[in-house]
Amino acid sequence: MRGVDAQRPLYEIKANLFKGLAHPYRIRLLEILTGADEASVSDMISQTGLEASHLSQHLAVLRRYGLVVSERRASVVYYRLAFPQVAELLRVARQLLTEVLNSAQTQLTAVEALPALTAAPSVSAE
């Protein structure tokens, strides 16, 4: 996140960071990079099935938000996570998602255990 305005409230700065994460393919790219020290563009194309132009756009967003860094070696560009905390954030997000889904399942089970509702007798208008 280049050019962060230190005068803005922290919650706005955080929300802006989360904008960089706000696409399923960007999350997937970060997961790929979490599982490896680095990955080339061709590695990520083969793992995601994205076209090179779409991959490039998503990587540009991740770079702009400071989540990944790139390095060119000869004709190959490699990407890696900018900070190990990015991997930790993904791990925590997965844990949170698991808790939310488990809670929803628990609530669903409780609702399903309730006695069936009976229909109220219909009232005829005379």
N, CA, C and O atoms as a printed pandas DataFrame, in Angstrom:
     atom_number atom_name residue_name chain_id  residue_number  x_coord  y_coord  z_coord
0              1         N          MET        A               1    0.840   -1.160    0.000
1              2        CA          MET        A               1    0.000    0.000    0.000
2              3         C          MET        A               1    0.889    1.228    0.000
3              4         O          MET        A               1    1.227    1.779    1.047
4              5         N          ARG        A               2    1.243    1.624   -1.153
5              6        CA          ARG        A               2    2.100    2.793   -1.265
6              7         C          ARG        A               2    1.325    4.046   -0.889
7              8         O          ARG        A               2    0.117    4.136   -1.107
8              9         N          GLY        A               3    2.024    4.987   -0.335
9             10        CA          GLY        A               3    1.432    6.272   -0.041
10            11         C          GLY        A               3    0.323    6.234    0.993
11            12         O          GLY        A               3   -0.694    6.910    0.836
12            13         N          VAL        A               4    0.505    5.454    2.045
13            14        CA          VAL        A               4   -0.513    5.381    3.092
14            15         C          VAL        A               4   -0.553    6.726    3.810
15            16         O          VAL        A               4    0.476    7.232    4.259
16            17         N          ASP        A               5   -1.733    7.292    3.913
17            18        CA          ASP        A               5   -1.938    8.565    4.594
18            19         C          ASP        A               5   -2.040    8.307    6.092
19            20         O          ASP        A               5   -3.035    7.762    6.570
20            21         N          ALA        A               6   -1.008    8.699    6.826
21            22        CA          ALA        A               6   -0.960    8.437    8.265
22            23         C          ALA        A               6   -2.029    9.209    9.027
23            24         O          ALA        A               6   -2.285    8.913   10.194
24            25         N          GLN        A               7   -2.650   10.185    8.396
25            26        CA          GLN        A               7   -3.696   10.967    9.056
26            27         C          GLN        A               7   -5.047   10.248    9.041
27            28         O          GLN        A               7   -5.949   10.591    9.805
28            29         N          ARG        A               8   -5.176    9.257    8.172
29            30        CA          ARG        A               8   -6.440    8.518    8.093
30            31         C          ARG        A               8   -6.560    7.593    9.293
31            32         O          ARG        A               8   -5.552    7.116    9.814
32            33         N          PRO        A               9   -7.793    7.336    9.735
33            34        CA          PRO        A               9   -7.982    6.390   10.842
34            35         C          PRO        A               9   -7.482    4.999   10.448
35            36         O          PRO        A               9   -7.554    4.595    9.287
36            37         N          LEU        A              10   -6.981    4.290   11.440
37            38        CA          LEU        A              10   -6.423    2.961   11.197
38            39         C          LEU        A              10   -7.439    2.027   10.562
39            40         O          LEU        A              10   -7.070    1.219    9.709
40            41         N          TYR        A              11   -8.709    2.111   10.950
41            42        CA          TYR        A              11   -9.717    1.217   10.374
42            43         C          TYR        A              11   -9.871    1.454    8.876
43            44         O          TYR        A              11  -10.163    0.513    8.137
44            45         N          GLU        A              12   -9.683    2.684    8.410
45            46        CA          GLU        A              12   -9.749    2.952    6.971
46            47         C          GLU        A              12   -8.539    2.366    6.252
47            48         O          GLU        A              12   -8.661    1.836    5.148
48            49         N          ILE        A              13   -7.387    2.463    6.875
49            50        CA          ILE        A              13   -6.168    1.900    6.285
50            51         C          ILE        A              13   -6.287    0.382    6.208
51            52         O          ILE        A              13   -5.896   -0.227    5.212
52            53         N          LYS        A              14   -6.832   -0.232    7.270
53            54        CA          LYS        A              14   -7.047   -1.684    7.259
54            55         C          LYS        A              14   -8.033   -2.076    6.161
55            56         O          LYS        A              14   -7.803   -3.039    5.429
56            57         N          ALA        A              15   -9.123   -1.333    6.049
57            58        CA          ALA        A              15  -10.126   -1.635    5.017
58            59         C          ALA        A              15   -9.500   -1.560    3.638
59            60         O          ALA        A              15   -9.811   -2.373    2.767
60            61         N          ASN        A              16   -8.630   -0.601    3.436
61            62        CA          ASN        A              16   -7.952   -0.468    2.152
62            63         C          ASN        A              16   -7.059   -1.679    1.882
63            64         O          ASN        A              16   -7.001   -2.163    0.751
64            65         N          LEU        A              17   -6.370   -2.166    2.902
65            66        CA          LEU        A              17   -5.546   -3.369    2.746
66            67         C          LEU        A              17   -6.408   -4.556    2.339
67            68         O          LEU        A              17   -6.026   -5.334    1.465
68            69         N          PHE        A              18   -7.568   -4.696    2.969
69            70        CA          PHE        A              18   -8.449   -5.818    2.649
70            71         C          PHE        A              18   -9.001   -5.736    1.233
71            72         O          PHE        A              18   -9.394   -6.756    0.668
72            73         N          LYS        A              19   -9.038   -4.548    0.651
73            74        CA          LYS        A              19   -9.445   -4.427   -0.751
74            75         C          LYS        A              19   -8.488   -5.206   -1.647
75            76         O          LYS        A              19   -8.897   -5.777   -2.658
76            77         N          GLY        A              20   -7.226   -5.226   -1.272
77            78        CA          GLY        A              20   -6.250   -5.988   -2.044
78            79         C          GLY        A              20   -6.491   -7.481   -1.994
79            80         O          GLY        A              20   -6.044   -8.216   -2.875
80            81         N          LEU        A              21   -7.187   -7.929   -0.982
81            82        CA          LEU        A              21   -7.492   -9.354   -0.817
82            83         C          LEU        A              21   -8.854   -9.731   -1.385
83            84         O          LEU        A              21   -9.218  -10.907   -1.405
84            85         N          ALA        A              22   -9.598   -8.749   -1.840
85            86        CA          ALA        A              22  -11.021   -8.932   -2.132
86            87         C          ALA        A              22  -11.319   -9.559   -3.486
87            88         O          ALA        A              22  -12.179   -9.072   -4.221
88            89         N          HIS        A              23  -10.627  -10.621   -3.817
89            90        CA          HIS        A              23  -10.951  -11.388   -5.023
90            91         C          HIS        A              23  -10.481  -12.826   -4.811
91            92         O          HIS        A              23   -9.377  -13.043   -4.312
92            93         N          PRO        A              24  -11.296  -13.804   -5.182
93            94        CA          PRO        A              24  -10.918  -15.206   -4.956
94            95         C          PRO        A              24   -9.585  -15.595   -5.597
95            96         O          PRO        A              24   -8.817  -16.355   -5.007
96            97         N          TYR        A              25   -9.307  -15.085   -6.792
97            98        CA          TYR        A              25   -8.033  -15.452   -7.423
98            99         C          TYR        A              25   -6.843  -14.839   -6.694
99           100         O          TYR        A              25   -5.774  -15.447   -6.650
100          101         N          ARG        A              26   -7.004  -13.660   -6.127
101          102        CA          ARG        A              26   -5.890  -13.073   -5.376
102          103         C          ARG        A              26   -5.627  -13.875   -4.109
103          104         O          ARG        A              26   -4.477  -14.074   -3.718
104          105         N          ILE        A              27   -6.699  -14.334   -3.472
105          106        CA          ILE        A              27   -6.523  -15.213   -2.311
106          107         C          ILE        A              27   -5.797  -16.483   -2.746
107          108         O          ILE        A              27   -4.874  -16.935   -2.068
108          109         N          ARG        A              28   -6.208  -17.055   -3.864
109          110        CA          ARG        A              28   -5.574  -18.287   -4.360
110          111         C          ARG        A              28   -4.097  -18.060   -4.646
111          112         O          ARG        A              28   -3.266  -18.902   -4.305
112          113         N          LEU        A              29   -3.761  -16.938   -5.266
113          114        CA          LEU        A              29   -2.355  -16.642   -5.556
114          115         C          LEU        A              29   -1.548  -16.532   -4.268
115          116         O          LEU        A              29   -0.424  -17.029   -4.194
116          117         N          LEU        A              30   -2.108  -15.890   -3.265
117          118        CA          LEU        A              30   -1.411  -15.787   -1.984
118          119         C          LEU        A              30   -1.255  -17.155   -1.334
119          120         O          LEU        A              30   -0.235  -17.428   -0.701
120          121         N          GLU        A              31   -2.258  -18.019   -1.484
121          122        CA          GLU        A              31   -2.137  -19.383   -0.953
122          123         C          GLU        A              31   -1.022  -20.146   -1.665
123          124         O          GLU        A              31   -0.268  -20.883   -1.030
124          125         N          ILE        A              32   -0.920  -19.971   -2.972
125          126        CA          ILE        A              32    0.160  -20.622   -3.727
126          127         C          ILE        A              32    1.506  -20.154   -3.198
127          128         O          ILE        A              32    2.414  -20.959   -2.987
128          129         N          LEU        A              33    1.629  -18.853   -2.987
129          130        CA          LEU        A              33    2.897  -18.304   -2.507
130          131         C          LEU        A              33    3.165  -18.670   -1.054
131          132         O          LEU        A              33    4.319  -18.707   -0.627
132          133         N          THR        A              34    2.123  -18.939   -0.298
133          134        CA          THR        A              34    2.295  -19.386    1.083
134          135         C          THR        A              34    2.917  -20.775    1.114
135          136         O          THR        A              34    3.709  -21.090    2.002
136          137         N          GLY        A              35    2.555  -21.599    0.144
137          138        CA          GLY        A              35    3.050  -22.969    0.100
138          139         C          GLY        A              35    4.424  -23.115   -0.525
139          140         O          GLY        A              35    4.966  -24.219   -0.569
140          141         N          ALA        A              36    4.997  -22.026   -1.007
141          142        CA          ALA        A              36    6.307  -22.077   -1.653
142          143         C          ALA        A              36    7.076  -20.813   -1.288
143          144         O          ALA        A              36    6.482  -19.789   -0.952
144          145         N          ASP        A              37    8.390  -20.895   -1.357
145          146        CA          ASP        A              37    9.182  -19.688   -1.109
146          147         C          ASP        A              37    8.897  -18.636   -2.168
147          148         O          ASP        A              37    8.843  -17.440   -1.885
148          149         N          GLU        A              38    8.717  -19.112   -3.395
149          150        CA          GLU        A              38    8.430  -18.224   -4.519
150          151         C          GLU        A              38    7.788  -19.044   -5.622
151          152         O          GLU        A              38    7.833  -20.274   -5.615
152          153         N          ALA        A              39    7.187  -18.332   -6.574
153          154        CA          ALA        A              39    6.575  -19.010   -7.718
154          155         C          ALA        A              39    6.727  -18.113   -8.934
155          156         O          ALA        A              39    6.626  -16.890   -8.842
156          157         N          SER        A              40    6.969  -18.742  -10.066
157          158        CA          SER        A              40    7.067  -17.993  -11.315
158          159         C          SER        A              40    5.668  -17.760  -11.867
159          160         O          SER        A              40    4.703  -18.402  -11.454
160          161         N          VAL        A              41    5.583  -16.838  -12.801
161          162        CA          VAL        A              41    4.306  -16.564  -13.447
162          163         C          VAL        A              41    3.770  -17.834  -14.097
163          164         O          VAL        A              41    2.582  -18.135  -13.976
164          165         N          SER        A              42    4.629  -18.581  -14.782
165          166        CA          SER        A              42    4.158  -19.808  -15.442
166          167         C          SER        A              42    3.685  -20.842  -14.421
167          168         O          SER        A              42    2.728  -21.570  -14.684
168          169         N          ASP        A              43    4.340  -20.918  -13.258
169          170        CA          ASP        A              43    3.873  -21.814  -12.185
170          171         C          ASP        A              43    2.454  -21.449  -11.762
171          172         O          ASP        A              43    1.594  -22.315  -11.605
172          173         N          MET        A              44    2.230  -20.156  -11.583
173          174        CA          MET        A              44    0.913  -19.706  -11.112
174          175         C          MET        A              44   -0.156  -19.866  -12.184
175          176         O          MET        A              44   -1.313  -20.143  -11.866
176          177         N          ILE        A              45    0.213  -19.695  -13.441
177          178        CA          ILE        A              45   -0.742  -19.931  -14.531
178          179         C          ILE        A              45   -1.181  -21.388  -14.517
179          180         O          ILE        A              45   -2.369  -21.687  -14.636
180          181         N          SER        A              46   -0.214  -22.295  -14.371
181          182        CA          SER        A              46   -0.564  -23.721  -14.396
182          183         C          SER        A              46   -1.389  -24.121  -13.176
183          184         O          SER        A              46   -2.220  -25.024  -13.267
184          185         N          GLN        A              47   -1.175  -23.466  -12.040
185          186        CA          GLN        A              47   -1.916  -23.826  -10.826
186          187         C          GLN        A              47   -3.298  -23.184  -10.740
187          188         O          GLN        A              47   -4.174  -23.682  -10.033
188          189         N          THR        A              48   -3.494  -22.077  -11.460
189          190        CA          THR        A              48   -4.784  -21.384  -11.372
190          191         C          THR        A              48   -5.638  -21.528  -12.619
191          192         O          THR        A              48   -6.863  -21.425  -12.552
192          193         N          GLY        A              49   -4.995  -21.767  -13.759
193          194        CA          GLY        A              49   -5.737  -21.807  -15.016
194          195         C          GLY        A              49   -6.074  -20.430  -15.556
195          196         O          GLY        A              49   -6.802  -20.310  -16.541
196          197         N          LEU        A              50   -5.555  -19.397  -14.924
197          198        CA          LEU        A              50   -5.801  -18.031  -15.398
198          199         C          LEU        A              50   -5.020  -17.747  -16.672
199          200         O          LEU        A              50   -3.943  -18.301  -16.890
200          201         N          GLU        A              51   -5.569  -16.888  -17.500
201          202        CA          GLU        A              51   -4.813  -16.394  -18.648
202          203         C          GLU        A              51   -3.740  -15.451  -18.119
203          204         O          GLU        A              51   -3.901  -14.834  -17.066
204          205         N          ALA        A              52   -2.651  -15.351  -18.859
205          206        CA          ALA        A              52   -1.521  -14.533  -18.417
206          207         C          ALA        A              52   -1.935  -13.093  -18.132
207          208         O          ALA        A              52   -1.470  -12.499  -17.159
208          209         N          SER        A              53   -2.797  -12.528  -18.961
209          210        CA          SER        A              53   -3.202  -11.132  -18.761
210          211         C          SER        A              53   -3.993  -10.955  -17.465
211          212         O          SER        A              53   -3.807   -9.970  -16.751
212          213         N          HIS        A              54   -4.869  -11.905  -17.165
213          214        CA          HIS        A              54   -5.647  -11.816  -15.921
214          215         C          HIS        A              54   -4.752  -12.029  -14.702
215          216         O          HIS        A              54   -4.894  -11.344  -13.689
216          217         N          LEU        A              55   -3.839  -12.976  -14.809
217          218        CA          LEU        A              55   -2.899  -13.216  -13.720
218          219         C          LEU        A              55   -2.083  -11.958  -13.458
219          220         O          LEU        A              55   -1.893  -11.559  -12.309
220          221         N          SER        A              56   -1.611  -11.346  -14.517
221          222        CA          SER        A              56   -0.809  -10.132  -14.397
222          223         C          SER        A              56   -1.582   -9.025  -13.681
223          224         O          SER        A              56   -1.021   -8.314  -12.847
224          225         N          GLN        A              57   -2.853   -8.880  -14.002
225          226        CA          GLN        A              57   -3.679   -7.854  -13.348
226          227         C          GLN        A              57   -3.806   -8.120  -11.848
227          228         O          GLN        A              57   -3.685   -7.204  -11.036
228          229         N          HIS        A              58   -4.049   -9.371  -11.492
229          230        CA          HIS        A              58   -4.189   -9.705  -10.072
230          231         C          HIS        A              58   -2.867   -9.530   -9.330
231          232         O          HIS        A              58   -2.850   -9.047   -8.197
232          233         N          LEU        A              59   -1.773   -9.915   -9.954
233          234        CA          LEU        A              59   -0.470   -9.736   -9.319
234          235         C          LEU        A              59   -0.143   -8.256   -9.152
235          236         O          LEU        A              59    0.461   -7.862   -8.155
236          237         N          ALA        A              60   -0.538   -7.441  -10.116
237          238        CA          ALA        A              60   -0.312   -5.993  -10.015
238          239         C          ALA        A              60   -1.063   -5.417   -8.818
239          240         O          ALA        A              60   -0.537   -4.558   -8.110
240          241         N          VAL        A              61   -2.288   -5.883   -8.592
241          242        CA          VAL        A              61   -3.063   -5.419   -7.433
242          243         C          VAL        A              61   -2.359   -5.840   -6.145
243          244         O          VAL        A              61   -2.218   -5.038   -5.221
244          245         N          LEU        A              62   -1.919   -7.088   -6.083
245          246        CA          LEU        A              62   -1.234   -7.574   -4.885
246          247         C          LEU        A              62    0.053   -6.795   -4.630
247          248         O          LEU        A              62    0.384   -6.508   -3.479
248          249         N          ARG        A              63    0.778   -6.452   -5.690
249          250        CA          ARG        A              63    1.988   -5.627   -5.543
250          251         C          ARG        A              63    1.625   -4.229   -5.048
251          252         O          ARG        A              63    2.267   -3.695   -4.143
252          253         N          ARG        A              64    0.592   -3.642   -5.648
253          254        CA          ARG        A              64    0.179   -2.283   -5.283
254          255         C          ARG        A              64   -0.196   -2.199   -3.797
255          256         O          ARG        A              64    0.073   -1.193   -3.141
256          257         N          TYR        A              65   -0.803   -3.240   -3.285
257          258        CA          TYR        A              65   -1.191   -3.251   -1.879
258          259         C          TYR        A              65   -0.071   -3.754   -0.965
259          260         O          TYR        A              65   -0.275   -3.891    0.241
260          261         N          GLY        A              66    1.089   -4.023   -1.518
261          262        CA          GLY        A              66    2.246   -4.400   -0.724
262          263         C          GLY        A              66    2.216   -5.805   -0.173
263          264         O          GLY        A              66    2.894   -6.100    0.812
264          265         N          LEU        A              67    1.432   -6.685   -0.797
265          266        CA          LEU        A              67    1.294   -8.050   -0.294
266          267         C          LEU        A              67    2.295   -9.015   -0.910
267          268         O          LEU        A              67    2.643  -10.022   -0.294
268          269         N          VAL        A              68    2.763   -8.719   -2.118
269          270        CA          VAL        A              68    3.768   -9.556   -2.780
270          271         C          VAL        A              68    4.867   -8.663   -3.343
271          272         O          VAL        A              68    4.680   -7.465   -3.556
272          273         N          VAL        A              69    6.008   -9.279   -3.572
273          274        CA          VAL        A              69    7.116   -8.619   -4.261
274          275         C          VAL        A              69    7.548   -9.516   -5.405
275          276         O          VAL        A              69    7.345  -10.730   -5.374
276          277         N          SER        A              70    8.142   -8.905   -6.409
277          278        CA          SER        A              70    8.574   -9.677   -7.575
278          279         C          SER        A              70   10.056   -9.456   -7.821
279          280         O          SER        A              70   10.647   -8.464   -7.395
280          281         N          GLU        A              71   10.633  -10.422   -8.528
281          282        CA          GLU        A              71   12.044  -10.350   -8.900
282          283         C          GLU        A              71   12.201  -11.006  -10.264
283          284         O          GLU        A              71   11.754  -12.131  -10.485
284          285         N          ARG        A              72   12.842  -10.282  -11.172
285          286        CA          ARG        A              72   13.095  -10.824  -12.505
286          287         C          ARG        A              72   14.485  -11.452  -12.516
287          288         O          ARG        A              72   15.469  -10.841  -12.100
288          289         N          ARG        A              73   14.535  -12.686  -13.004
289          290        CA          ARG        A              73   15.810  -13.379  -13.218
290          291         C          ARG        A              73   15.814  -13.855  -14.650
291          292         O          ARG        A              73   15.042  -14.734  -15.033
292          293         N          ALA        A              74   16.690  -13.264  -15.435
293          294        CA          ALA        A              74   16.715  -13.499  -16.886
294          295         C          ALA        A              74   15.340  -13.129  -17.433
295          296         O          ALA        A              74   14.910  -11.986  -17.281
296          297         N          SER        A              75   14.651  -14.059  -18.059
297          298        CA          SER        A              75   13.342  -13.732  -18.642
298          299         C          SER        A              75   12.177  -14.210  -17.773
299          300         O          SER        A              75   11.024  -14.159  -18.201
300          301         N          VAL        A              76   12.471  -14.672  -16.559
301          302        CA          VAL        A              76   11.428  -15.225  -15.691
302          303         C          VAL        A              76   11.203  -14.290  -14.502
303          304         O          VAL        A              76   12.152  -13.835  -13.864
304          305         N          VAL        A              77    9.925  -14.013  -14.217
305          306        CA          VAL        A              77    9.567  -13.193  -13.060
306          307         C          VAL        A              77    9.054  -14.116  -11.963
307          308         O          VAL        A              77    8.167  -14.940  -12.184
308          309         N          TYR        A              78    9.628  -13.959  -10.782
309          310        CA          TYR        A              78    9.238  -14.744   -9.617
310          311         C          TYR        A              78    8.553  -13.835   -8.602
311          312         O          TYR        A              78    8.909  -12.667   -8.447
312          313         N          TYR        A              79    7.568  -14.394   -7.922
313          314        CA          TYR        A              79    6.840  -13.662   -6.893
314          315         C          TYR        A              79    6.979  -14.390   -5.574
315          316         O          TYR        A              79    7.123  -15.611   -5.524
316          317         N          ARG        A              80    6.932  -13.609   -4.507
317          318        CA          ARG        A              80    6.910  -14.174   -3.156
318          319         C          ARG        A              80    6.103  -13.237   -2.265
319          320         O          ARG        A              80    5.860  -12.081   -2.612
320          321         N          LEU        A              81    5.698  -13.750   -1.124
321          322        CA          LEU        A              81    4.976  -12.919   -0.168
322          323         C          LEU        A              81    5.897  -11.812    0.328
323          324         O          LEU        A              81    7.081  -12.046    0.573
324          325         N          ALA        A              82    5.363  -10.624    0.475
325          326        CA          ALA        A              82    6.166   -9.501    0.952
326          327         C          ALA        A              82    6.503   -9.656    2.433
327          328         O          ALA        A              82    7.564   -9.224    2.885
328          329         N          PHE        A              83    5.593  -10.274    3.182
329          330        CA          PHE        A              83    5.771  -10.440    4.623
330          331         C          PHE        A              83    5.213  -11.796    5.041
331          332         O          PHE        A              83    4.202  -12.237    4.492
332          333         N          PRO        A              84    5.849  -12.466    6.001
333          334        CA          PRO        A              84    5.311  -13.752    6.459
334          335         C          PRO        A              84    3.937  -13.607    7.110
335          336         O          PRO        A              84    3.191  -14.583    7.195
336          337         N          GLN        A              85    3.597  -12.419    7.565
337          338        CA          GLN        A              85    2.296  -12.205    8.195
338          339         C          GLN        A              85    1.148  -12.386    7.210
339          340         O          GLN        A              85    0.012  -12.620    7.623
340          341         N          VAL        A              86    1.432  -12.283    5.913
341          342        CA          VAL        A              86    0.383  -12.525    4.912
342          343         C          VAL        A              86   -0.082  -13.976    5.019
343          344         O          VAL        A              86   -1.281  -14.253    4.985
344          345         N          ALA        A              87    0.869  -14.897    5.147
345          346        CA          ALA        A              87    0.523  -16.314    5.314
346          347         C          ALA        A              87   -0.248  -16.526    6.611
347          348         O          ALA        A              87   -1.197  -17.309    6.653
348          349         N          GLU        A              88    0.156  -15.834    7.663
349          350        CA          GLU        A              88   -0.541  -15.940    8.947
350          351         C          GLU        A              88   -1.966  -15.408    8.829
351          352         O          GLU        A              88   -2.891  -15.985    9.401
352          353         N          LEU        A              89   -2.148  -14.320    8.097
353          354        CA          LEU        A              89   -3.483  -13.762    7.887
354          355         C          LEU        A              89   -4.385  -14.768    7.173
355          356         O          LEU        A              89   -5.554  -14.916    7.532
356          357         N          LEU        A              90   -3.852  -15.455    6.170
357          358        CA          LEU        A              90   -4.629  -16.473    5.459
358          359         C          LEU        A              90   -4.993  -17.630    6.384
359          360         O          LEU        A              90   -6.102  -18.161    6.319
360          361         N          ARG        A              91   -4.056  -18.015    7.242
361          362        CA          ARG        A              91   -4.309  -19.099    8.186
362          363         C          ARG        A              91   -5.408  -18.703    9.174
363          364         O          ARG        A              91   -6.312  -19.492    9.450
364          365         N          VAL        A              92   -5.330  -17.500    9.696
365          366        CA          VAL        A              92   -6.342  -17.019   10.640
366          367         C          VAL        A              92   -7.699  -16.895    9.949
367          368         O          VAL        A              92   -8.728  -17.222   10.540
368          369         N          ALA        A              93   -7.704  -16.427    8.706
369          370        CA          ALA        A              93   -8.965  -16.318    7.959
370          371         C          ALA        A              93   -9.608  -17.687    7.789
371          372         O          ALA        A              93  -10.828  -17.820    7.889
372          373         N          ARG        A              94   -8.794  -18.700    7.532
373          374        CA          ARG        A              94   -9.330  -20.056    7.390
374          375         C          ARG        A              94   -9.904  -20.551    8.716
375          376         O          ARG        A              94  -10.970  -21.165    8.746
376          377         N          GLN        A              95   -9.195  -20.282    9.808
377          378        CA          GLN        A              95   -9.701  -20.677   11.129
378          379         C          GLN        A              95  -11.020  -19.975   11.434
379          380         O          GLN        A              95  -11.960  -20.596   11.930
380          381         N          LEU        A              96  -11.083  -18.687   11.136
381          382        CA          LEU        A              96  -12.308  -17.930   11.377
382          383         C          LEU        A              96  -13.455  -18.476   10.536
383          384         O          LEU        A              96  -14.570  -18.639   11.030
384          385         N          LEU        A              97  -13.180  -18.757    9.270
385          386        CA          LEU        A              97  -14.205  -19.316    8.395
386          387         C          LEU        A              97  -14.711  -20.651    8.932
387          388         O          LEU        A              97  -15.913  -20.918    8.911
388          389         N          THR        A              98  -13.802  -21.480    9.411
389          390        CA          THR        A              98  -14.184  -22.765    9.996
390          391         C          THR        A              98  -15.098  -22.559   11.200
391          392         O          THR        A              98  -16.106  -23.251   11.346
392          393         N          GLU        A              99  -14.747  -21.611   12.056
393          394        CA          GLU        A              99  -15.576  -21.325   13.235
394          395         C          GLU        A              99  -16.955  -20.813   12.834
395          396         O          GLU        A              99  -17.966  -21.234   13.397
396          397         N          VAL        A             100  -16.995  -19.909   11.867
397          398        CA          VAL        A             100  -18.275  -19.357   11.411
398          399         C          VAL        A             100  -19.153  -20.463   10.836
399          400         O          VAL        A             100  -20.341  -20.541   11.148
400          401         N          LEU        A             101  -18.568  -21.319    9.997
401          402        CA          LEU        A             101  -19.348  -22.404    9.393
402          403         C          LEU        A             101  -19.793  -23.423   10.430
403          404         O          LEU        A             101  -20.911  -23.932   10.363
404          405         N          ASN        A             102  -18.922  -23.721   11.389
405          406        CA          ASN        A             102  -19.317  -24.637   12.470
406          407         C          ASN        A             102  -20.456  -24.052   13.286
407          408         O          ASN        A             102  -21.385  -24.767   13.663
408          409         N          SER        A             103  -20.390  -22.769   13.558
409          410        CA          SER        A             103  -21.452  -22.099   14.306
410          411         C          SER        A             103  -22.763  -22.145   13.532
411          412         O          SER        A             103  -23.823  -22.410   14.100
412          413         N          ALA        A             104  -22.681  -21.885   12.239
413          414        CA          ALA        A             104  -23.888  -21.934   11.407
414          415         C          ALA        A             104  -24.467  -23.345   11.397
415          416         O          ALA        A             104  -25.685  -23.519   11.451
416          417         N          GLN        A             105  -23.604  -24.348   11.328
417          418        CA          GLN        A             105  -24.074  -25.736   11.335
418          419         C          GLN        A             105  -24.730  -26.063   12.666
419          420         O          GLN        A             105  -25.759  -26.738   12.701
420          421         N          THR        A             106  -24.144  -25.593   13.761
421          422        CA          THR        A             106  -24.723  -25.817   15.085
422          423         C          THR        A             106  -26.098  -25.172   15.181
423          424         O          THR        A             106  -27.038  -25.766   15.709
424          425         N          GLN        A             107  -26.207  -23.958   14.668
425          426        CA          GLN        A             107  -27.498  -23.264   14.689
426          427         C          GLN        A             107  -28.519  -23.990   13.825
427          428         O          GLN        A             107  -29.680  -24.121   14.213
428          429         N          LEU        A             108  -28.096  -24.462   12.660
429          430        CA          LEU        A             108  -28.999  -25.202   11.781
430          431         C          LEU        A             108  -29.485  -26.474   12.463
431          432         O          LEU        A             108  -30.671  -26.798   12.401
432          433         N          THR        A             109  -28.585  -27.186   13.106
433          434        CA          THR        A             109  -28.953  -28.411   13.815
434          435         C          THR        A             109  -29.965  -28.104   14.920
435          436         O          THR        A             109  -30.917  -28.858   15.120
436          437         N          ALA        A             110  -29.758  -27.000   15.634
437          438        CA          ALA        A             110  -30.695  -26.616   16.699
438          439         C          ALA        A             110  -32.069  -26.285   16.129
439          440         O          ALA        A             110  -33.086  -26.656   16.715
440          441         N          VAL        A             111  -32.108  -25.601   15.011
441          442        CA          VAL        A             111  -33.392  -25.265   14.383
442          443         C          VAL        A             111  -34.087  -26.529   13.906
443          444         O          VAL        A             111  -35.298  -26.674   14.072
444          445         N          GLU        A             112  -33.329  -27.443   13.314
445          446        CA          GLU        A             112  -33.918  -28.690   12.821
446          447         C          GLU        A             112  -34.472  -29.540   13.960
447          448         O          GLU        A             112  -35.382  -30.340   13.742
448          449         N          ALA        A             113  -33.939  -29.381   15.168
449          450        CA          ALA        A             113  -34.397  -30.161   16.319
450          451         C          ALA        A             113  -35.673  -29.594   16.939
451          452         O          ALA        A             113  -36.291  -30.243   17.783
452          453         N          LEU        A             114  -36.066  -28.410   16.536
453          454        CA          LEU        A             114  -37.289  -27.813   17.073
454          455         C          LEU        A             114  -38.504  -28.608   16.611
455          456         O          LEU        A             114  -38.487  -29.210   15.537
456          457         N          PRO        A             115  -39.562  -28.610   17.427
457          458        CA          PRO        A             115  -40.781  -29.303   16.995
458          459         C          PRO        A             115  -41.357  -28.630   15.756
459          460         O          PRO        A             115  -41.211  -27.424   15.556
460          461         N          ALA        A             116  -42.003  -29.424   14.947
461          462        CA          ALA        A             116  -42.593  -28.905   13.710
462          463         C          ALA        A             116  -43.687  -27.911   14.041
463          464         O          ALA        A             116  -44.409  -28.062   15.027
464          465         N          LEU        A             117  -43.797  -26.913   13.220
465          466        CA          LEU        A             117  -44.870  -25.929   13.381
466          467         C          LEU        A             117  -46.121  -26.461   12.708
467          468         O          LEU        A             117  -46.069  -27.062   11.635
468          469         N          THR        A             118  -47.226  -26.228   13.354
469          470        CA          THR        A             118  -48.493  -26.625   12.730
470          471         C          THR        A             118  -49.122  -25.388   12.122
471          472         O          THR        A             118  -48.977  -24.278   12.634
472          473         N          ALA        A             119  -49.810  -25.597   11.042
473          474        CA          ALA        A             119  -50.450  -24.480   10.353
474          475         C          ALA        A             119  -51.609  -23.968   11.188
475          476         O          ALA        A             119  -52.364  -24.749   11.766
476          477         N          ALA        A             120  -51.740  -22.678   11.245
477          478        CA          ALA        A             120  -52.863  -22.069   11.959
478          479         C          ALA        A             120  -54.127  -22.301   11.156
479          480         O          ALA        A             120  -54.088  -22.320    9.925
480          481         N          PRO        A             121  -55.241  -22.477   11.834
481          482        CA          PRO        A             121  -56.494  -22.667   11.087
482          483         C          PRO        A             121  -56.781  -21.425   10.254
483          484         O          PRO        A             121  -56.561  -20.297   10.694
484          485         N          SER        A             122  -57.270  -21.654    9.061
485          486        CA          SER        A             122  -57.556  -20.521    8.184
486          487         C          SER        A             122  -58.829  -19.830    8.638
487          488         O          SER        A             122  -59.787  -20.465    9.079
488          489         N          VAL        A             123  -58.807  -18.542    8.519
489          490        CA          VAL        A             123  -59.958  -17.728    8.913
490          491         C          VAL        A             123  -60.638  -17.277    7.640
491          492         O          VAL        A             123  -60.007  -16.681    6.767
492          493         N          SER        A             124  -61.921  -17.559    7.534
493          494        CA          SER        A             124  -62.633  -17.148    6.324
494          495         C          SER        A             124  -63.272  -15.790    6.556
495          496         O          SER        A             124  -63.803  -15.508    7.630
496          497         N          ALA        A             125  -63.209  -14.979    5.553
497          498        CA          ALA        A             125  -63.804  -13.639    5.634
498          499         C          ALA        A             125  -65.243  -13.727    5.170
499          500         O          ALA        A             125  -65.498  -14.105    4.027
500          501         N          GLU        A             126  -66.194  -13.384    6.038
501          502        CA          GLU        A             126  -67.615  -13.443    5.682
502          503         C          GLU        A             126  -68.211  -12.086    5.703
503          504         O          GLU        A             126  -69.402  -11.931    5.430
